[in-house]
Amino acid sequence: MTNSRNKHSAAFKAKVALSAIREEGTISELASKYGVHTSQINAWKKAAQDGMAALFEGEKKADRSEAVSKAQVAALHEKVGQLIMERDFFRERSGQ
């Protein structure tokens, strides 16, 4: 008799973890309902709760990275303008 490992989709894990967080039943009841071991439900519940903060931090990181990108673009535009002015200056000085 071989034990085969079940591979659950992310949607299934989220559904089970959300049920555990909402306390739609005891962990044992959820385990029998979904056919998953209780320790696995606890692990998914903990991962969901730990990952919850990252959802809201992502917005702040996106804002920061956007601000950094805008600053980099502004610096590059400034450098391009400077190089164009130097090119034009040397072109005039060389008589071309």
C-alpha positions in Angstrom: 0.0 0.0 0.0 1.6 3.3 -1.1 0.6 6.7 0.2 0.2 9.2 -2.6 0.6 12.8 -1.9 -2.3 15.1 -3.0 -1.3 18.3 -4.7 -3.9 21.0 -3.8 -4.4 24.1 -5.9 -3.8 27.5 -4.4 -7.5 28.2 -4.7 -8.4 25.1 -2.6 -5.8 26.1 0.0 -7.2 29.6 0.2 -10.7 28.3 0.6 -9.8 25.9 3.4 -7.6 28.5 5.2 -10.4 31.1 4.9 -12.9 28.6 6.3 -10.5 28.0 9.3 -10.0 31.8 9.8 -13.8 32.4 9.7 -14.2 29.5 12.2 -16.9 27.9 10.0 -16.4 24.8 12.1 -13.7 23.2 14.3 -10.5 22.2 12.6 -11.5 18.6 12.9 -14.8 19.2 11.2 -13.0 21.1 8.4 -10.5 18.3 8.0 -13.2 15.7 7.5 -15.2 18.1 5.2 -12.3 18.8 2.9 -10.3 15.6 3.4 -7.2 17.3 4.6 -5.2 16.6 7.8 -5.7 19.0 10.7 -2.0 20.0 10.8 -2.2 21.0 7.1 -5.2 23.2 7.8 -3.4 24.9 10.6 -0.3 25.4 8.4 -2.4 27.0 5.6 -4.3 29.2 8.1 -1.0 30.4 9.6 0.4 31.1 6.1 -2.7 33.0 5.2 -2.6 35.1 8.3 1.2 35.8 7.9 0.7 36.7 4.2 -2.2 39.1 4.9 0.2 41.9 6.0 2.2 41.5 2.7 -0.9 42.3 0.7 -1.1 45.8 2.2 2.6 46.4 2.2 2.6 45.7 -1.6 0.8 49.0 -2.2 3.4 51.0 -0.3 6.2 49.2 -2.1 4.7 50.0 -5.4 4.3 53.6 -4.5 7.9 53.8 -3.4 9.2 52.0 -6.5 7.1 54.4 -8.7 8.6 57.4 -6.9 12.1 56.0 -7.4 11.4 55.3 -11.0 10.2 58.9 -11.6 13.3 60.3 -9.8 15.5 58.1 -12.0 13.7 59.2 -15.2 14.0 62.9 -14.2 17.8 62.4 -13.5 18.2 60.8 -16.9 16.3 63.5 -18.7 18.5 66.1 -17.0 21.6 64.2 -18.1 20.3 63.9 -21.7 19.7 67.7 -21.8 23.2 68.4 -20.5 24.7 66.1 -23.2 22.7 67.7 -25.9 23.8 71.1 -24.8 27.5 70.0 -24.7 27.2 68.4 -28.2 25.7 71.6 -29.6 28.4 73.7 -27.9 31.3 71.6 -29.3 29.6 71.5 -32.7 29.5 75.3 -32.8 33.1 75.6 -31.6 34.4 73.2 -34.2 32.7 75.1 -37.0 30.5 72.4 -38.3 
